[in-house]
Amino acid sequence: MAAHPAVVVSHRDAPPGWRSTAIADSHWYVTWRGGPTGGDPHRFGTEAFYASLGRAFVAMCAVVPVLFLIEALDVGLHADLDVAAGIIPHRIQGLDGVFFSPFLHADFNHLYSNSIPLILLGTFVLAAGTRRFLWSTLLIILVSGLGVWFTGSPNSVVVGASGVIFGYLGMLLTRGVVERSWWNVAVVLLVGLLYGWQLLGILPTDERISWQGHLFGLLGGVVAAILFRRRRAELPQPQHTEPPLTLP
């Protein structure tokens, strides 16, 4: 068998993100690194991104039936969970509602109105990572709930997931800026077009609506986006040109 001459593989002429591999018979096999089939779930358009988004959507769709089950048990058993586990502002016995109130709703109509925004926004928040999602959700619940407890009317009982929803809204918008992930902003704009009227919920326009929960939830989402942002070392780095590879 005739000996093959040395093969020099240069990356200078290859498009960014491509890696060329030479073997002994001088045939070139080109593989894509960091492109549409790349492994970065945070890069819009990659297979990993869509896979992560799909898993997050399934998970959020599984959460909503749990909320409906809780509401069905509350109604069917006449348990009056809203009063027992909701937030009662300025009262110590209503402080534990900070953790329980996001899982309770006044009625099924209240739950219906929260379900779709919760799934849509929660999907994009969860797609960025389970750990970030859990810590961010906990922070939003605390900020929203404590904000209601300190500033709400002492004659009211506050329940509902809308504080968390507004938190996800604020988180996606802020994350798009601090991480320069503009698809997050696009998601917020899309949801704003569909549910923009709900943004009025951060204003004291209706005494039946806890605008404090919405406002503090939004602020909690902003804080979560900043605290749990992807650090510079975690962000995708530009591909550097590799030195030529020489094979004997």
Secondary structure, DSSP 8 states (H G I E B T S, - for coil): ------EEE-STTS-TTEEEEE-TT--EEEEESSSTT-S-TTSTTSHHHHHHHHHHHHHHHHHHHHHHHHHHHHHHTT--HHHHHSB-TT-GGGTTHHHHGGG--SSHHHHHHHHHHHHHHHHHHHTT-HHHHHHHHHHHHHHHHHHHHHHS-TT--B--SHHHHHHHHHHHHHHHHHS--HHHHHHHHHHHHHHGGGGGGGSS--TTS-HHHHHHHHHHHHHHHHHT---GGGS---------EEE-
